[in-house]
């Protein structure tokens, strides 16, 4: 049995690596399951498989995390908790059992407690009206069913598949790790988890259950006996962009320095590549000169300036790559890009820092950011073409 965790930098080619490993298993007759959270990444995995092999082999399955939980871990044994067949899922952006009173106070909705009279309450996990499973509690339901049936869901999984790959594992939190542990305990031939905690801008649920932070997740993987390795390379970004992105999480001490494998800058970008601070008064001029993709926090950010231009929110840009990027930085980002080493120290989550990491690493040849003057982070040039 092999359990591996690969921490892959942005642009390291991890999806292609997973596709190649899956095809190796398939070629030898193995049955392979590829899991990931987002729909976009499911398409990306299939795209890589088909590019390498022309078609997706019959013994390679690609599923979303919620589909996997419902189809493979919950439905086959759900009757121990939910007697009627679960009809599907309902996506929850937050805890579905919390209401809000007229004065703004949160309260628990009646009838949704985890236990009733000492037994499991189905309405903690599914809707009363149409028997759909809440995604917020789907991993918890899977883990509870696994426990109540003596481990049958995970054992069934290993009877179907020889190897399981989990991509974008940084999106998994809380009860998701109970499901991973259940798979580990079966002794499956190969369990391969790949991701980058620095790109954690989504998560499967807004849970309070640990692990939630990068440090907690790595500790959990270590406790489960995973072999942990780094793939600290980038086929996308030039070295100066890699260096800037690395500085965001340097204090964590979890990541090796990223090495760019971009051999050369194409001639059309040779006269302007690297990291640039653009005075706010000259941003319009910069955009006209280089036509970068503009990255922003959300659609409320500088609407008038962004209108009619190629714009993407930080989170939405995840998984994409652009030749040139212009970042419109919110306050914390601006402090960091102006050289502050404490810009994210008082943040309650890693969300802001991770979104900037994602934004910076979308760029192949140039990253620019607007700034109001003063100092800039080491490695950045102030854009002033008149000098």
C-alpha positions, 0 to 999 in steps of 0.5 A: 500500500502506498499513500502519497501527498504531493505538494505541487507549486502553481504551474507544476503540471500536476493534473497532467502528472495525475493523468499520466499515472492513471493511464499507467494503471489503466494500461496494466489493467488497473481500475482507477478513480480520479477525484477533484472538487471543482467541475473545471478541474474535472474537465481539466483531468479529462482533457489531459487524459484525452490529449495523452491517450485520445480517449478516456479508458473504460477503467479510468473514472473521473468524479467530483468530490460530492458525486463520489461521496453520494454514489460510492460512500453514502447511497449503497449503505444509506438505509442505516440512517436515511431509509428512502433513496437520497434523490441528489444533493443541494449545494450549501454555501453555509450551514443550512441549519442556522437561521437568522432572526429579525435582530440578526442573531443566529439560531439553530433551526428546529428538527435538524439536530444530529441526534434524536432520542439517542439515534441519528436524525436523517433531517440533519443530513437531508432535506425534508421536502425532497430528500436531497443531501446537504453538501455541508454535511455530506462527508459527515454522513459518509463517515457516519455510515462508514462507522455504523456499517463497520467500514463497508463503504470504503471496503466496497471502494477498494473492491471496485478500484485499485488506485485512487487519486485526489487532485486539488486536495487543498479544497478538502476540510473537516469531515472530508479527512475522515473519509480519506482516513477510512480509505487509508484504513482499507489498505488500498493499493495506491492513494495519491493526493495532490494539491497546493495549500497556497491555492486554497480559495475554495473549500467543500464546506464552511465547517468548524471541524478540524483540519481547516488550516494548511498546518492542520491538514499536513499534520493529519496527512502525517498522522495517517502515514502519508509520504509527503513530497514537493514538486516545486517547479513551474512550467508557467511562470518565469523565475521573477514571478515564482520568487514573488509568489513564494514570498507570500508563504515564506514564513510558513516553512512548508514549501520549497522554493519554486524553480521556473522551467520556462526556458525563454521569454518569447520575443513579443514579450522580451521588452516587458517581462517581470514584476512591475508597480504601476502608479495609479495615475498611469494604470490606464496608460499601462493597460493600453500599452500591454492589454493585461488580464485584470485580476480583482477581488470581486465584481464590485472592485473598480467597476468603471475602470474594468468595464469593457476589459478582460477581467477575472476575480482572483478565485475564478482565475484559479487553474487559468494562465495568462501572458500578462496580468494586472492586479488591482490590490485590496488593502492587504495585498497593497501592503504586501506589494509595497514591501510589508512583511506583516500584511497578513499577520492579523488575518483570521484566515489564509483566504486573502493571502491565497487569492493573491498567490493565485493571482500572481501565479496566473501570469506567464511573463509579467505581473503588474500591480497598481500602487499609490506611491512609496516603496515597492516590494523587492524585485518589482520595478516601478513602471515609468516608460518616460525615464 
